[in-house]
Each structure stands twice: as structure tokens, then as C-alpha cells.
Amino acid sequence: MRRLYKIHSSKGGFSLLEMIIVIAIIVILAGVVGVGIAGLIRTANRSNDAVKGSSESLNASISMGESKLSLYSFGK
């Protein structure tokens, strides 16, 4: 018996729907990674500001201590 319909043979390529799904997954993953990196950058900037403030405070304390010590003559 002859077949009336031609059997679809796979040519080894991807369908348009498969490509759209893969691209959508990649976009979602890129968005998640982007949000994560933005959070890390925000945290790093806050830490940097905290360290900078602490460093300025420490430098002021050292300067004040040095100025108080300069009132005394050691070894002269």
C-alpha cells in the first residue's frame, strides 16, 4: 500500500520553537546573574565607604595622638 503522506524526516536541525526556548532560558539566566552581580557591587561599595570612614577616623586619631606627643621632648 502506498503511503499518502510523506513521512517527516529529521534533518538534524533545531526548530524555531526550540531556539526560542533556549534563548529565553539564556536571557533569564543572564538576568539572574546580572541582579546578583549588581547586589555584590552594591555591597562592595557600602563596605568601601565604611572602610574609608573608619580609615579617616583612624588617621584623625593618629594625628591627634602625634600632636599631643609632640608637646613632650623625647631624647632631646
N, C-alpha and C positions, 0 to 999 in steps of 0.2 A: 504494500500500500504506500502510495506516495504521501509525503507529508505536505500539508498545505502551507504551513508556516515555517519560515526559516528559523532554525534554532540559533539563538544569540550566542555567538562565540566570544569569549573574553579575549581582548587584545592586550591585556596586561596593563592597561592604564587605569587612572582613577576617575571616578565620576565627579561631576560638578558638586554634588551634594557632599561627597566625602571630602573634597577640597575645602568647601565652605566650613564644614565641621572642624577640620584640622586648623584652619586659620582662626576660627572662633576660639578654640582651645588655647592657641598660642597668644591671642590678644588677651584673654582672661588671665593667663599665667603672667604675661608681661605687666598687666595692671596690678596684680597682687605683688609682684616683685617691686614694682615702682612705688607702691604705697609703703611697703616695708622699708625700702631704701630711704624714702622721704622721712619716715619716722626715725630711722637711725641718724640721719643728718640733723634733724631737729634736736635729738638727744645729745649729739656731739656738740652742737652749737651751745646748748644750755650748759653742758659740762665745761666747755671752753670759757664761757662767761663767768662761771663760778670759780674756775681756777684763776682767771685773770683778776677777779675781785679779791680773792684770797691772796694772790701774789702782791697786789698793790697794798693791801693791808699789812702784809709781812714786811714789805720794803719800807713802809712808813714807820713800823715799829723798830726796825733795824736802824733807820736814820735817827729816830728819837733816842734810841739807846746809845748810838755813837756820839750824838751831840751831848748827851749827859756825861759820857765817859771823857769827852774832850775837856771837861772842866777840871779833871784831875790830871796832874802831870805824872805819868809813869816813867820811871827810868831817867828823868832829866835832872 
